[in-house]
């Protein structure tokens, strides 16, 4: 059960950063200049962490 919660948190974190990045892209201006590249890097790191968590859950379950 805690594994499912951990996977859910990781997936939601990726989704939230992706949505903020898309908002930044469409908004433009100073916000996009300051944060779009940082948000992209953060999303990639969070995706990596989410994949590692998912693979660990699959490995230890089966």
TAHU-V722785 format. One record per residue. RES is the residue in one letter. SS is DSSP state (A for helix, B for strand, O for the rest). D_LAST is the distance of its C-alpha to the last C-alpha in Angstrom with 2 decimals. Layout:
RES/SS/D_LAST
RES/SS/D_LAST
//
This chain:
X/O/14.81
X/A/15.96
X/A/13.15
X/A/14.54
X/A/17.96
X/A/17.37
X/A/16.17
X/A/19.16
X/A/21.54
X/A/20.66
X/A/21.16
X/A/24.34
X/A/25.67
X/A/25.41
X/A/27.09
X/A/29.85
X/A/30.70
X/A/30.77
X/A/33.16
X/A/35.35
X/A/35.51
X/A/36.59
X/A/39.14
X/A/40.40
X/A/40.74
X/A/42.80
X/A/44.82
X/O/45.97
X/A/48.60
X/A/48.20
X/A/44.83
X/A/43.30
X/A/45.05
X/A/43.77
X/A/40.18
X/A/38.88
X/A/37.89
X/A/36.39
X/A/34.34
X/A/33.08
X/A/32.00
X/A/30.35
X/A/28.45
X/A/27.17
X/A/26.05
X/A/24.35
X/A/22.59
X/A/21.34
X/A/20.15
X/A/18.44
X/A/16.61
X/A/15.57
X/A/14.36
X/A/12.40
X/A/10.79
X/A/10.10
X/A/8.59
X/A/6.20
X/A/5.67
X/A/5.67
X/A/3.71
X/O/0.00
//
